[in-house]
Amino acid sequence: MRLVQITDSHLHADKEARSRAGIPFRQFERVLEAVIAERPDIVVFSGDVSQDETAASYTLACQALASLPCPWFWIPGNHDQLAFMQAEHTLVEEVDLAQWRLLLLDTHVEGQPYGELGAERLNALAERLEEDDRPTLIVMHHPPVDVGAVWMDAIGLQDRDAFWQLLHGCPQVKIILFGHAHQAYAQPHRTEDIEIDVYGCPAIADQFLPGAEQFAIDEASRPGYRIIDLHGSEWQTWVERVVV
């Protein structure tokens, strides 16, 4: 089973609109071409589809995503408009991957750059984890860990302590994928009785400078995506970059 994560395209209704370091839609097209060549079984888009928050930007995204040869799913990021997303392509909370479960978490907080699950969504997650002990992969937009960039860590998942506390006693959770940080990340998270591998993904749009105290673009980096190959209860994962 091959899962590919893409994230943070920051599209506009205008295909030729520029970001700080490129043209997001062109980068989106190049990333999708590379992803198709990887022959994925499933693609997960971990948020910030749109930058201008227009309905047309989501229509544009879905027209491009229709080229994928497999099912795809998305979750909202802090820049996204849930109603526009839902109108174009259904938002789901869980996908059955046979030997694995994929849980898609909504950390969007209206009008805020940071993320939060909140009591209701945390309780729903706890109930879902109690239902099934298959190996589980969780996808969210906001990082539940510090990535080492001061400004980014301030706008990550705000209730991360409650999230990690919930995962105690849930050894089936093996992998967490996040977006938002616009950079690659790979570290095991260890607390008390759990160790979960946590991975970030390069953005489709601009890359952010790792380790920066203040917002900064990494002009030396390129757009990319993450591949996760699931083999039974084991996995391999790596990042690929795309020339644009």
N, C-alpha and C positions, 0 to 999 in steps of 0.2 A: 504494500500500500504506500503510494507516494503522495504526500500532502505538500503543497507549496503555499507559503505565506507571502502575500504582497501587502503593502501598506502605504498610507500617506501620499496619495496622488495629488491632492490639493488642486483639483480641476476647476476651471472656469467654464462658463457657457461658451466663451470664445476659444476655439481651439488654438489660436495663435497668442493667447495671453501669456505674458512672461511671469515667472517667479523671480526671486533674487538671483538665481544662478542658471536659469534655463527656461524651457517652454514645457510645462508639465504634461500637456497632452502628447507631445512628441515622445517624451520620456515614457509615458504610459504605454504608448504603442510599442516602443522598443522592448520594454520589460515584458509585455504580453507575448511578443514574438518569441522571446527567449524562454518564457515559461512553457509555451506550447511545445517547444522543442524538447522539454524535459519529460514530456508524456505523463503529466500528473493524473492521479485518480480523483483528486479533489483540490480545489483552491480556496483559501480563506483570505479575505480582505479585512485587515484589522483596523479599519477606520480612517477618518479624515479623507474621505473620498473627494469632497468638495472644498474649495477655498472661498468661492463667492456665495455659497449657500443658496444657489438658484436651482429650481426644478430642472432646468435645462442641463446643468452640469451632471446631474444623476442620469438623465436620459443619455447623455454622451457617454458616460461611464458604462452603462448597461449595453449600449450598442457595441462598444469595444469588447466588453467581457463576453459577449455572445460568441466570439471567435474561439473561446476556450473549448476543448474537446471533452470536458468533464463538468460535473456539478460544481457550482461555486456558491459561497456564502459570504455575507458581510456583517460587520457590526459597526455601530456609530462611534466616531471620535468627537472630540470637543468642537470641531468646526462643522459637524454635520447637522442636517435637519432631518429628524426621524420620519416625519410625515412624507417628505419627498422620497426618502430611501424606501420606505414601505410601499409607496405607490408604484415604484419601479420594480422592486424585487423583494420578496418576503424576507423579513427578519426572523430567524429561528434561534432557538436557545440550545438545541441539541441535535447532533447528527450521529447516527449509528454507523460506525466503521467496522462492523463485524467483531473482531477481537478487541477493538478499542471503542471508547466513547469520546466524542468531541463536544465540549461544552463551550458555548459562546456567551460571554458575559457583557452586559451593557454597563459601562462605567461613566456614561455621558451625564454631565450636570449642566442643565440649561444655562447658557450665558457665561460659563466659567471655563478657564483653560485646564483646570485640574479635574481629576476624576474621583468618583465615589460610587461604591456599591449601595450603601445604605442598609438599614436593618431588614427591610422587606426582601431585597434581592439576596442578601446574605442568608436569610432564612430559607429562601427558595433553593439556593445552592446547597445548603446543608441537607435539605430533604432529597434533592436529586442524588447527592453523593451516598446517602443511606440506601438508595434503591438498587444500587448496582456496584459490584466490586471489580468490574473489568478495568484494565489499565485506562487511565483517563488523561486526556490532553485538554487544557483550558486555554482559551484565547480571549484576550481583553485588549483594549486600546491603551490604557494608562499603565505605566510600569508599576508593579507592586514592590519594586526594590529601587534603591538608589543606583543610578547608572554612572555617577561620578561627575556629572555636570551640575554645578550648584543651582543654576537657574531652572534646569529641567527637573531636578529632584524636588524642587518646591512645587511643581505642578503635576506631580505623579498621582498615584492613588492615595487619597487622603486617609482612608480607613484601612490601610494596609495591615496594621496590627490586628484588627478584628478579622481580616481575611486570613492571615496566617494562623491565627488562633483556631479558626474554623477548620483549617486543614489538618490540625493535629488529630491523629487517629484515623487519617484517610490515606493509607499507604498506596491506594490505587491511583492517586494523582501523581503522575510521573513527569509531566512537561507543562510549562506555562509559556505561552507566546504573547508578546506585547508589541505594540506599535509606538506612535507618539514621539519617541526619542530620536527618530531619523538617523539611527546608527546601529551597527551590529553590536550585539551583547550576548555573552554566553557565560553563565556562572551557576554552580549549584547553590541553592539556598538551604541552609541547615539551621534548624531550630529544634531543640529538644529531640523528639522522636521521629522527625521527618527530614528527608533530603529530596528536594524537587529541583530539576534542572529548569532554569529560567533563561529564555532566549529573546533578544530583541532583533529587529530586522531593519536593514537599510530602507530608506524611503524611496518611493518612485520619484518624488519631487526632490527639492534641495536636501542635501545631507548636512547634519549639524556637527559641529566640531566637538569631538569627545573631550571630556575633562575641562570644558570651558566654565569659567565663573559667571560670565554673562553670555547672552545670546550671540552665537557666531556661526557662520556658514563654513563647512569644510569643503573648500573649492577643489581640493585634491582628490576627493572621493567621488564615486560614481553611483548612480541608481542601482538598486539590486533587489534581491528576493531571497527567501530562505527555503531550502528543501528539507523535508523531514521524511525519511524512509522508515516505515514501521515494519518490523520483522517479529511476529509473535509479540512478546512483551518487551522486546528490545527495540532500539532505534539508532539511527545515524542522522546527523544534521550538519548542514554547512550553508554558507552564504555564497551566492554568485552575484557578480557585478556585470553591468551592461554598458557597452560603449554607445554613446548617443551623439 
